[in-house]
Amino acid sequence: MENVKSGKQILDDFFNEIENLPDIDKKIAQLFAGLYSQNKFTDVNIRNELQKLREKKDEN
């Protein structure tokens, strides 16, 4: 049973490595990892932050 990870450990590992996954937008990966590490990974926060990224992109 020592090799079995908890759900939190699996999520921690995933969000620590999300930027290294192939075909993942780096800005979105950083956004998700940041929200997760701040314990703010909620649907509202994700939508708000993605909207900010869209608006920033439209400005450029």
Secondary structure, DSSP 8 states (H G I E B T S, - for coil): -TT---HHHHHHHHHHHGGGSTT--HHHHHHHHHHHHTT---HHHHHHHHHHHHHHHHH-
